Amino acid sequence: MAAKSNGKLFIISAPSGAGKTTLCREALKRFNDITYSISYTTRKPRNGEQDGIDYHFITKEKFKRKIESNKWVEWAEVYGNFYGTSAEFLDTCLASGKHILLDIDIQGTMQIKKRYPDSVTIFIMPPSLETLRSRLESRGTDTRQVIERRLEIAKKEMGEKDLYRHVIINDQLSSAVSELIEIIKSYH
Ligand code: 5GP
């Protein structure tokens, strides 16, 4: 049975390097009634990432125990690491009427949509694969091998954009931000 909710769920997905983190940050600055869902992950923190702010960083063992005890509303394995959203967090926020922004991948989005069919799904597209490559390279956080793998996955993900209710092409950051804000506003 679908869970009843008062708050609205906004789900943003994008291939790695499409500018999703910046867009999410801008949306959160603009709407102070939207809470960001901090995911749990087994991947190691990148430079500058803080536990409890960017992610809750946990061990694989702990993550798997939470799978067994049904603690995730959704979870997925992405690039060899586990990522998940706390069911308790989501249910508590929604029940108290809070709107939530989730930054999760396509697998996770499909799981959430089953339980919360009214979720507003937004896919961020990079202008091209070449742009994505140069963004990933200039970010300097991943090895060549990781970048190639991310590009391969990005290609596949971009082919699945039609599973989302809204698609934004992040060519110019400022116009992508305005587009995202307009979409969110239209549901407020
Ligand atoms: P990154 O490691 O670059 O921060 O994230 C890798 C991918 O994992 C991104 O596509 C991001 O949206 C996705 N991701 C982050 N948190 C979650 C989560 O809780 N669940 C799912 N399914 N994907 C997530």
Residues whose N, C-alpha, C, O or C-beta is under 5 A from the ligand:
A	BS01	5GP	A14 S16 S39 Y40 W75 A76 V78 Y83 G84 T85 D103 I104 D105 Q107 G108
